[in-house]
C-alpha cells in the first residue's frame, strides 16, 4: 500500500473517530458537570501512566524487529499478560488510597471498573501490532472507528441513566472490549495462541527502555490532571481538559493520522538501510499548512466555539485555548519526531529527550498551579519552545535535518497563516454589521476563512493547493461516472 493511500485511510480513521468523540462530548457536556468530567479525567490520568508500563514497548518491538518468529510473538503475548494482569490487580487493590488522596470516593469506583480493561487488553495487543506492521490500515481503521462508536454510545446511555462520571468509565470499557474482540476476529490465529517466555531477553531489553520512555511521556501528559485535581480542584481539571481538547483538534485529526502511518513506513525504510528525509519534510510542510491556520481560527473564536458547542458552564475554559493553540502550533514543527523514534527504534535517544522535556513540563506546571489555570496554559506554550529545540536531535541524527531546515520548510505556511489571521481579524471587527448572534457570526467567519485559506494556498504556490485541485477533480469525475466533461 502506498504512503498516500495509507495516510488517506488514516485520515478517515482519525476523522471518523474525531466526529464520534466530538458528538459524544457535545452531548456529555450537557449531561455531566465540569467537576464530574474532572473526576473521571483524574482517575483516567492515573491509569494512563500505568498503561505506559503495561504497553512495555511491545508493539514497537513487533514493528521494528527485522525477523519475526512465532516464539517472539508468543513471548510478547506472555510478557503482555504478566505485566497487564499484575497492574490490573494493583489498581484494584490501591483504588481506595487514590480516592483518599484526591478526597473523592468516586475515584475508587472508577478505578475498580477500569482495572477490568487490564485483563482483556493483552489478548488483542500482538494482533494489533502485527496488523500495523503489515500495513493493514483499512482493517485497523475499521476497528478504531467501531470501538470509538461503541464507547460513545455506552457512555451517553449510562449518563442519561444518571451514572455520573461512571458513565465515562463504562464507555472506556466498551471501547476496549470492542477493540480486543475485533482484533481477534481479524487475526483468528491469535485466538488460541499460547503465551511463552522463550525470547524474553530480547523483548525485555527493548521493552525496558521503550516502556521507560512511554512512562515518562505519559506522566508528563497526564500531570495536569494529576496535579490540578489536587491543587485547583476537579472543576479546573474539567476546564483544562476541555480547552486542551479544542486546541488539540488538529493534532488528533491530522498529526496523529500522519504519525500513525509514518511510524510504520519509516520503520520499513530504516530496515532497508535508507533514510526517509524527503518524506519527513513533506509531511511536516503539509501538516503545518493545515494546522497553523486552523489553530489561528480556534484561538480567535474560542469563546464562541465553546458557547455554541458546550454551553455557558464551560465558558471559563475559553481564555485557556489561545495559549494551548500556541503550544500546538510549535509542536507541529517537530510533529514527525514520534514517528522517527518509532521507525528508527532509537529508544535511548527518545528516553533522554523525554526525561528532559517532562522535567521541564512538570516544573512549569507546578509553577503555573501556584498562580492560576491561565498561567498553567501559557507556561505550556513556553514548554513548546523547549520541545522544539530538544526534539530536533532525532531529526539531525536519523535524517540529517536541523531546526533551520525545518523552519525553512514552514515559510509558505507562515505566509498563509498570517494572511488567514489578518482576514479573520478584519471579519471580527466587522462582526456587528452581519448576521445575528454568535452562531451566525461563527459560521460566516468560518466560511470567509476557508475561502481565504484556499486562495492563499494558490497564491503562495503551496503543493497542498495542487493536491486539493487533484482531489476536487477526482471527486468531480467520480460524480460524473468517471467521464470527463
C-alpha positions as CSV (number, residue, x, y, z in Angstrom):
1,X,0.0,0.0,0.0
2,X,1.3,3.5,-0.9
3,X,2.0,6.1,1.8
4,X,-0.5,8.4,0.2
5,X,-3.3,5.8,0.4
6,X,-2.2,4.8,3.9
7,X,-2.4,8.4,5.1
8,X,-5.8,8.9,3.4
9,X,-7.2,5.8,5.2
10,X,-5.6,7.1,8.4
11,X,-7.3,10.5,7.9
12,X,-10.6,8.6,7.5
13,X,-10.0,6.8,10.8
14,X,-9.0,9.8,12.8
15,X,-11.7,12.0,11.2
16,X,-14.4,9.5,11.9
17,X,-13.1,9.0,15.4
18,X,-13.0,12.7,16.0
19,X,-16.6,13.2,14.8
20,X,-17.7,10.4,17.1
21,X,-15.8,11.9,20.0
22,X,-16.9,15.4,19.2
23,X,-20.6,14.5,19.0
24,X,-20.4,12.5,22.2
25,X,-18.5,15.3,24.0
26,X,-21.2,17.8,23.0
27,X,-23.9,15.5,24.4
28,X,-22.0,14.6,27.5
29,X,-21.1,18.2,28.3
30,X,-24.8,18.8,28.8
31,X,-25.3,15.7,30.8
32,X,-22.3,15.9,33.1
33,X,-20.9,18.8,35.1
34,X,-17.2,20.0,34.7
35,X,-16.4,18.6,38.1
36,X,-17.8,15.1,37.1
37,X,-15.7,15.1,33.9
38,X,-12.8,16.3,36.0
39,X,-13.2,13.3,38.4
40,X,-13.0,10.8,35.5
41,X,-10.1,12.7,33.9
42,X,-8.1,12.5,37.1
43,X,-8.8,8.7,37.5
44,X,-8.0,8.2,33.8
45,X,-4.7,10.1,34.2
46,X,-3.6,7.6,36.9
47,X,-4.4,4.7,34.6
48,X,-2.8,6.3,31.6
49,X,0.5,6.2,33.4
50,X,0.1,2.6,34.3
51,X,-0.9,1.8,30.7
52,X,2.5,3.1,29.7
53,X,4.1,0.3,31.8
54,X,1.6,-2.2,30.5
55,X,2.5,-1.4,26.9
56,X,6.2,-2.0,27.7
57,X,7.1,-1.1,24.1
58,X,5.8,-4.4,23.0
59,X,4.0,-3.0,19.9
60,X,7.1,-1.1,18.8
61,X,9.2,-4.3,19.3
62,X,7.0,-6.2,16.9
63,X,7.1,-3.2,14.5
64,X,10.9,-2.7,14.4
65,X,12.1,-6.4,14.6
66,X,13.7,-7.3,11.3
67,X,12.8,-11.1,11.5
68,X,9.8,-12.2,13.5
69,X,9.3,-15.7,14.6
70,X,6.4,-17.5,16.4
71,X,8.5,-17.6,19.6
72,X,9.0,-13.8,19.5
73,X,5.3,-13.2,19.0
74,X,4.3,-15.6,21.7
75,X,6.8,-14.1,24.1
76,X,5.3,-10.7,23.5
77,X,1.9,-12.2,24.4
78,X,3.3,-13.8,27.5
79,X,5.0,-10.6,28.8
80,X,1.9,-8.6,28.0
81,X,-0.3,-10.9,30.1
82,X,2.2,-10.9,33.0
83,X,2.5,-7.1,33.1
84,X,-1.1,-6.3,32.4
85,X,-2.7,-8.6,34.9
86,X,-0.2,-7.6,37.6
87,X,-1.0,-3.9,37.1
88,X,-4.8,-4.6,37.0
89,X,-4.5,-6.2,40.4
90,X,-2.5,-3.4,41.8
91,X,-5.0,-0.8,40.6
92,X,-7.9,-2.7,42.2
93,X,-6.0,-3.1,45.5
94,X,-4.9,0.5,45.8
95,X,-8.0,2.2,44.5
96,X,-9.1,3.4,47.9
97,X,-5.8,5.0,48.6
98,X,-6.2,7.0,45.4
99,X,-9.6,8.1,46.4
100,X,-8.3,9.3,49.8
101,X,-5.5,11.3,48.1
102,X,-8.0,13.1,45.9
103,X,-10.6,13.3,48.6
104,X,-13.2,11.9,46.2
105,X,-14.8,8.4,46.8
106,X,-15.9,8.0,43.2
107,X,-12.3,7.8,42.1
108,X,-12.1,4.4,43.7
109,X,-15.2,3.2,42.0
110,X,-14.0,4.4,38.6
111,X,-10.6,2.7,39.1
112,X,-12.2,-0.6,40.1
113,X,-14.2,-0.7,36.8
114,X,-11.3,0.4,34.6
115,X,-9.0,-2.2,36.2
116,X,-11.0,-4.8,34.2
117,X,-9.6,-3.4,31.0
118,X,-6.1,-4.7,32.0
119,X,-7.5,-8.3,32.0
120,X,-8.5,-8.2,28.3
121,X,-6.0,-5.8,26.7
122,X,-3.1,-8.4,26.3
123,X,-5.3,-10.6,24.1
124,X,-5.5,-8.0,21.3
125,X,-2.1,-6.4,21.7
126,X,0.0,-8.7,19.4
127,X,-2.6,-8.9,16.7
128,X,-3.0,-5.1,16.7
129,X,0.8,-4.5,16.4
130,X,1.2,-7.2,13.6
131,X,-1.6,-5.7,11.5
132,X,0.2,-2.3,11.7
133,X,3.4,-3.9,10.7
134,X,1.6,-5.5,7.7
135,X,0.2,-2.0,6.9
136,X,-3.4,-3.2,7.1
137,X,-4.5,0.3,7.6
138,X,-8.1,-0.2,6.4
139,X,-8.8,-3.0,8.9
140,X,-7.2,-1.1,11.7
141,X,-9.3,2.0,10.9
142,X,-12.5,0.0,10.9
143,X,-11.6,-1.4,14.4
144,X,-10.7,2.0,15.8
145,X,-13.9,3.6,14.5
146,X,-16.2,0.8,15.7
147,X,-14.5,0.8,19.1
148,X,-15.0,4.6,19.4
149,X,-18.6,4.3,18.4
150,X,-19.3,1.6,20.9
151,X,-17.6,3.6,23.7
152,X,-19.5,6.8,22.9
153,X,-22.9,5.0,22.8
154,X,-22.4,3.2,26.1
155,X,-21.1,6.4,27.8
156,X,-24.1,8.5,26.6
157,X,-26.7,5.8,27.6
158,X,-25.1,5.5,31.0
159,X,-25.0,9.3,31.5
160,X,-28.7,9.6,30.5
161,X,-29.5,7.0,33.2
162,X,-27.7,9.0,35.9
163,X,-24.4,7.2,36.2
164,X,-22.4,10.4,36.5
165,X,-18.6,10.1,35.9
166,X,-19.0,6.3,35.9
167,X,-20.7,6.7,32.5
168,X,-17.3,7.6,31.0
169,X,-15.7,4.5,32.7
170,X,-18.4,2.2,31.2
171,X,-17.7,3.9,27.8
172,X,-14.0,3.2,28.1
173,X,-14.6,-0.4,28.9
174,X,-16.9,-0.8,25.9
175,X,-14.2,0.8,23.7
176,X,-11.5,-1.7,24.9
177,X,-13.7,-4.7,24.7
178,X,-14.7,-3.9,21.1
179,X,-11.1,-3.4,20.1
180,X,-9.9,-6.7,21.5
181,X,-12.9,-8.6,20.0
182,X,-12.3,-7.1,16.5
183,X,-8.6,-7.7,16.7
184,X,-9.0,-11.3,17.4
185,X,-11.7,-11.6,14.7
186,X,-9.2,-10.1,12.2
187,X,-6.4,-12.4,13.3
188,X,-8.2,-15.6,14.3
189,X,-4.9,-17.5,14.5
190,X,-4.3,-15.5,17.7
191,X,-7.4,-16.9,19.4
192,X,-5.6,-20.0,20.6
193,X,-2.0,-18.6,20.7
194,X,-0.2,-19.8,23.8
195,X,2.0,-17.4,25.8
196,X,5.7,-18.1,26.0
197,X,8.9,-16.6,27.5
198,X,11.4,-18.2,25.2
199,X,12.6,-14.9,23.7
200,X,12.3,-12.9,26.9
201,X,15.8,-11.4,26.9
202,X,15.4,-9.6,23.6
203,X,11.8,-8.4,24.5
204,X,12.8,-7.2,27.9
205,X,15.9,-5.5,26.7
206,X,14.0,-3.4,24.2
207,X,10.9,-3.0,26.3
208,X,12.7,-1.8,29.5
209,X,14.0,1.3,27.7
210,X,10.9,1.7,25.5
211,X,8.5,1.5,28.4
212,X,10.6,3.9,30.4
213,X,10.2,6.5,27.7
214,X,6.4,5.9,27.3
215,X,6.0,6.1,31.1
216,X,7.8,9.4,31.3
217,X,5.8,10.8,28.4
218,X,2.5,9.7,29.8
219,X,3.3,11.1,33.2
220,X,4.1,14.4,31.6
221,X,0.9,14.3,29.5
222,X,-1.3,13.4,32.5
223,X,0.5,15.6,35.0
224,X,-2.1,18.5,34.6
225,X,-5.0,16.2,35.6
226,X,-3.0,14.6,38.4
227,X,-1.7,17.9,39.9
228,X,-4.6,20.2,39.1
229,X,-7.1,17.8,40.6
230,X,-5.2,18.1,43.9
231,X,-4.2,21.8,43.8
232,X,-7.0,23.5,42.0
233,X,-10.0,21.1,42.2
234,X,-11.9,18.9,39.8
235,X,-13.6,21.8,38.0
236,X,-10.2,23.1,37.0
237,X,-9.3,19.7,35.6
238,X,-12.5,19.6,33.6
239,X,-12.0,23.1,32.2
240,X,-8.4,22.5,31.3
241,X,-9.3,19.2,29.6
242,X,-12.0,20.9,27.6
243,X,-9.6,23.7,26.4
244,X,-6.9,21.2,25.6
245,X,-9.4,19.1,23.6
246,X,-10.3,22.1,21.5
247,X,-6.7,23.1,20.9
248,X,-5.6,19.5,20.1
249,X,-8.2,19.0,17.3
250,X,-5.5,19.3,14.6
251,X,-3.2,17.0,16.5
252,X,-5.9,14.4,16.8
253,X,-7.4,14.6,13.3
254,X,-4.3,15.3,11.2
255,X,-1.0,14.9,13.0
256,X,-1.8,11.6,14.7
257,X,-3.2,10.3,11.4
258,X,0.1,11.0,9.6
259,X,2.3,9.8,12.5
260,X,0.3,6.5,12.7
261,X,1.2,5.7,9.1
262,X,4.6,7.3,9.1
263,X,5.8,5.3,12.1
264,X,5.3,2.0,10.1
265,X,6.5,3.5,6.8
266,X,9.7,4.9,8.4
267,X,10.4,1.5,10.0
268,X,10.2,-0.1,6.6
269,X,12.6,2.5,5.1
270,X,15.1,2.2,8.0
271,X,15.0,-1.6,7.8
272,X,16.1,-1.3,4.2
273,X,19.1,0.9,5.2
274,X,17.8,4.2,3.9
275,X,16.7,7.5,5.5
276,X,13.2,9.0,4.9
277,X,14.4,12.6,4.7
278,X,12.1,13.8,1.9
279,X,9.0,12.2,3.5
280,X,9.7,13.9,6.8
281,X,9.9,17.3,5.2
282,X,6.9,16.8,3.1
283,X,4.7,15.5,6.0
284,X,5.8,18.5,8.1
285,X,5.1,21.0,5.4
286,X,1.6,19.6,4.8
287,X,0.7,19.4,8.5
288,X,1.8,23.0,9.2
289,X,-0.1,24.3,6.2
290,X,-3.3,22.7,7.5
291,X,-2.6,23.1,11.2
292,X,-1.4,26.7,11.8
293,X,-4.4,28.5,10.0
294,X,-6.9,26.2,11.8
295,X,-5.2,26.9,15.2
296,X,-5.5,30.7,14.5
297,X,-9.2,30.3,14.0
298,X,-9.6,28.2,17.1
299,X,-7.6,30.7,19.2
300,X,-9.5,33.8,17.9
301,X,-13.0,32.2,18.2
302,X,-12.6,30.1,21.3
303,X,-15.4,31.7,23.3
304,X,-17.9,31.4,20.5
305,X,-17.0,27.8,19.8
306,X,-17.2,26.8,23.4
307,X,-20.5,28.6,24.0
308,X,-22.1,27.1,20.8
309,X,-20.9,23.5,21.5
310,X,-20.8,23.1,25.2
311,X,-22.9,25.8,26.8
312,X,-22.2,28.6,29.4
313,X,-20.9,26.2,32.1
314,X,-17.7,25.7,30.0
315,X,-17.0,29.4,29.1
316,X,-14.2,29.7,31.7
317,X,-12.2,27.4,29.5
318,X,-12.1,29.9,26.6
319,X,-9.2,32.1,27.9
320,X,-7.0,28.9,28.1
321,X,-7.4,28.0,24.4
322,X,-5.2,30.6,22.7
323,X,-2.2,29.7,24.9
324,X,-2.7,26.0,24.2
325,X,-3.1,26.7,20.5
326,X,0.3,28.4,20.6
327,X,1.8,25.2,22.1
328,X,0.1,23.1,19.4
329,X,1.4,25.3,16.6
330,X,5.0,24.9,17.9
331,X,4.5,21.2,18.4
332,X,3.6,20.7,14.8
333,X,7.1,21.8,13.6
334,X,8.5,18.6,15.1
335,X,5.4,16.5,14.7
336,X,7.3,13.7,13.0
337,X,9.6,13.1,15.9
338,X,7.4,10.3,17.4
339,X,7.3,8.5,14.0
340,X,11.1,8.8,13.7
341,X,11.7,7.4,17.1
342,X,9.3,4.5,16.3
343,X,10.7,3.9,12.9
344,X,14.4,4.0,13.8
345,X,13.9,2.1,17.1
346,X,16.2,4.7,18.8
347,X,14.6,4.2,22.2
348,X,17.7,5.5,24.1
349,X,17.6,9.0,22.5
350,X,13.9,9.0,23.0
351,X,14.3,8.3,26.7
352,X,16.9,11.0,27.1
353,X,14.7,13.6,25.4
354,X,11.6,12.5,27.3
355,X,13.4,13.0,30.6
356,X,14.5,16.5,29.7
357,X,11.1,17.6,28.3
358,X,8.9,16.1,31.1
359,X,11.2,17.5,33.8
360,X,10.7,21.0,32.3
361,X,7.0,20.4,31.7
362,X,6.2,19.4,35.3
363,X,8.3,22.2,36.7
364,X,6.4,24.7,34.6
365,X,3.1,23.1,35.6
366,X,3.8,23.3,39.3
367,X,4.9,26.9,38.9
368,X,1.7,27.8,37.0
369,X,-0.5,26.0,39.5
370,X,0.7,28.3,42.2
371,X,-0.9,31.2,40.3
372,X,-3.8,30.3,38.1
373,X,-5.2,28.0,35.4
374,X,-4.3,30.6,32.8
375,X,-0.7,30.7,34.0
376,X,-0.6,26.9,33.6
377,X,-1.8,27.3,29.9
378,X,0.8,29.9,29.0
379,X,3.6,28.1,30.6
380,X,2.6,25.1,28.5
381,X,3.1,27.3,25.4
382,X,6.6,28.1,26.8
383,X,7.3,24.4,27.0
384,X,6.6,24.2,23.3
385,X,9.8,26.2,22.6
386,X,11.9,23.8,24.7
387,X,10.3,20.9,22.9
388,X,11.2,22.4,19.5
389,X,14.8,22.6,20.5
390,X,15.1,19.2,22.1
391,X,13.2,17.2,19.6
392,X,15.4,18.3,16.6
393,X,18.1,15.9,17.9
394,X,16.3,12.9,16.4
395,X,16.0,14.8,13.1
396,X,19.7,15.5,13.0
397,X,20.7,12.0,13.9
398,X,18.5,10.0,11.6
399,X,17.5,12.2,8.6
400,X,20.2,14.9,8.8
401,X,17.7,17.8,9.2
402,X,18.3,20.7,11.6
403,X,16.0,23.3,13.0
404,X,16.8,25.8,10.3
405,X,15.8,23.3,7.5
406,X,12.5,22.6,9.3
407,X,11.7,26.3,9.7
408,X,12.5,27.0,6.0
409,X,10.1,24.2,5.1
410,X,7.4,26.2,7.0
411,X,7.9,29.5,5.2
412,X,4.9,29.3,2.8
413,X,2.7,28.0,5.6
414,X,3.7,31.0,7.7
415,X,2.6,33.4,4.9
416,X,-0.7,31.6,4.6
417,X,-1.3,31.7,8.4
418,X,-0.5,35.4,8.5
419,X,-3.0,36.0,5.7
420,X,-5.7,34.0,7.5
421,X,-5.1,35.8,10.7
422,X,-5.4,39.2,9.0
423,X,-8.6,38.2,7.2
424,X,-10.1,36.9,10.4
425,X,-9.2,40.0,12.4
426,X,-11.0,42.2,9.9
427,X,-14.0,39.9,9.9
428,X,-14.2,40.1,13.7
429,X,-14.0,43.9,13.6
430,X,-16.9,43.9,11.1
431,X,-18.9,41.4,13.2
432,X,-21.6,43.9,14.3
433,X,-22.6,44.5,10.6
434,X,-23.6,40.9,9.7
435,X,-25.8,38.1,10.8
436,X,-27.5,37.5,14.0
437,X,-25.7,36.3,17.1
438,X,-22.6,34.2,17.9
439,X,-23.6,31.1,15.9
440,X,-24.3,33.1,12.8
441,X,-21.1,35.1,13.0
442,X,-19.1,31.9,13.7
443,X,-20.5,30.3,10.5
444,X,-19.9,33.4,8.4
445,X,-16.3,33.8,9.6
446,X,-15.5,30.1,9.1
447,X,-16.7,30.4,5.5
448,X,-14.6,33.6,5.0
449,X,-11.5,31.9,6.5
450,X,-12.0,28.8,4.4
451,X,-12.2,30.7,1.1
452,X,-9.3,33.0,2.0
453,X,-7.2,29.9,3.1
454,X,-7.7,28.2,-0.3
455,X,-6.9,31.4,-2.2
456,X,-3.7,32.0,-0.2
457,X,-2.5,28.4,-0.8
458,X,-2.8,29.0,-4.5
459,X,-1.2,32.5,-4.2
460,X,2.0,31.2,-2.5
461,X,2.2,28.1,-4.7
462,X,1.9,25.6,-1.8
463,X,1.9,22.0,-3.0
464,X,-1.2,21.3,-0.9
465,X,-3.1,23.5,-3.4
466,X,-2.3,21.1,-6.2
467,X,-3.3,18.1,-4.1
468,X,-6.6,19.8,-3.4
469,X,-7.1,20.5,-7.1
470,X,-6.5,16.9,-7.9
471,X,-8.8,15.7,-5.2
472,X,-11.6,18.0,-6.3
473,X,-11.1,16.9,-9.9
474,X,-11.2,13.3,-9.0
475,X,-14.4,13.8,-6.9
476,X,-16.0,15.7,-9.9
477,X,-15.2,12.9,-12.3
478,X,-16.4,10.3,-9.9
479,X,-19.7,12.2,-9.6
480,X,-20.0,12.2,-13.4
481,X,-19.5,8.5,-13.6
482,X,-15.8,8.7,-14.4
483,X,-16.2,10.7,-17.6
484,X,-14.5,13.9,-18.3
485,X,-16.7,16.9,-19.1
